[in-house]
């Protein structure tokens, strides 16, 4: 169902193939766009690793402190 809605959205808004008597915008047009935006936002926030540089540096410091003392 979602893929069909995305296809219809693409056809209407990106390809310009809307029917002449079709409403300019309806609730069925907005939902696929919102779904797509949510997917891109989730991808934007993804990282290759579940930790960042700060966590790695803190771990290295703690290990060095523990090993040296």
C-alpha positions in Angstrom: 0.0 0.0 0.0 2.8 2.5 0.9 4.8 1.8 -2.2 1.7 2.4 -4.3 1.1 5.7 -2.5 4.7 6.7 -3.1 4.4 5.8 -6.8 1.2 7.9 -7.1 2.9 10.8 -5.3 5.8 10.6 -7.7 3.6 10.4 -10.7 1.5 13.4 -9.6 4.2 15.8 -8.2 7.5 14.8 -9.8 6.4 13.6 -13.2 3.4 16.0 -13.5 0.9 13.5 -14.6 -2.0 14.5 -12.3 -5.5 14.3 -13.8 -7.0 17.7 -14.8 -10.0 17.3 -12.4 -7.9 15.9 -9.5 -7.6 18.0 -6.3 -4.4 19.9 -6.0 -3.5 18.3 -2.8 -5.2 15.8 -0.5 -4.4 13.9 2.7 -3.3 10.9 0.6 -0.6 13.0 -1.0 0.9 14.2 2.3 1.4 10.9 4.0 3.8 9.3 1.5 5.9 12.5 1.6 5.9 12.4 5.4 6.9 8.7 5.4 9.7 9.5 2.9 11.0 12.4 5.0 10.9 10.2 8.1 13.0 7.6 6.4 15.6 10.1 5.3 15.8 11.6 8.8 16.4 8.1 10.2 19.1 7.5 7.7 20.7 10.9 8.3 21.0 10.1 12.0 22.5 6.6 11.5 26.2 6.0 12.2 28.5 3.3 11.0 29.4 2.4 14.6 27.2 2.6 17.7 29.7 4.9 19.4 31.5 8.1 18.7 35.0 9.4 19.0 34.4 10.8 22.5 33.5 7.3 23.9 36.6 5.8 22.2 38.9 8.5 23.7 37.4 8.1 27.2 37.9 4.3 27.0 41.5 4.7 25.9 42.3 7.2 28.7 40.8 4.9 31.3 42.7 1.9 30.0 46.0 3.8 29.9 45.3 5.2 33.4 44.5 1.7 34.7 47.5 0.0 33.0 50.0 2.7 34.1 49.0 2.8 37.8 
